Amino acid sequence: MHNRYLAERTVQDIDKRVAKILKDLGDPKPPLCVELVHELLPQLTSAG
């Protein structure tokens, strides 16, 4: 999918972060539990 609003580097960064979150959650099947994502995000942002 082509994105007209974000630079390619930004899209790649977002995709990388989403993949890490899903991996850290154990690659869950949909639907995704948003509460688990909210719990994990502070750990990811502080880790850099």
C-alpha positions in Angstrom: 0.0 0.0 0.0 1.4 3.4 -1.0 1.2 6.1 1.6 1.0 9.7 0.5 1.3 11.3 4.0 4.3 9.6 5.6 7.9 9.2 4.4 8.9 5.7 3.6 11.4 5.7 6.5 8.5 6.6 8.9 6.4 3.8 7.6 9.2 1.3 8.0 9.8 2.5 11.6 6.1 2.1 12.4 6.0 -1.3 10.9 9.1 -2.3 12.9 7.6 -1.1 16.2 4.3 -2.9 15.5 6.1 -6.1 14.7 8.0 -5.9 17.9 4.9 -5.3 20.0 3.1 -8.2 18.4 6.2 -10.4 18.9 6.5 -9.4 22.6 2.8 -10.2 23.0 3.4 -13.7 21.7 2.1 -13.1 18.2 -1.6 -13.1 19.3 -4.4 -14.0 17.0 -7.0 -11.3 16.3 -8.7 -9.6 18.0 -5.8 -7.9 19.8 -6.3 -7.1 23.5 -5.6 -3.3 23.6 -5.0 -3.4 27.3 -2.0 -5.7 26.8 -0.6 -3.3 24.3 -1.0 -0.3 26.6 0.8 -2.3 29.4 3.7 -3.1 27.0 4.2 0.3 25.4 6.0 2.1 28.3 8.5 -0.8 28.4 9.2 -0.4 24.7 9.5 3.4 24.7 11.9 3.4 27.7 14.1 0.7 26.0 14.6 2.9 23.0 
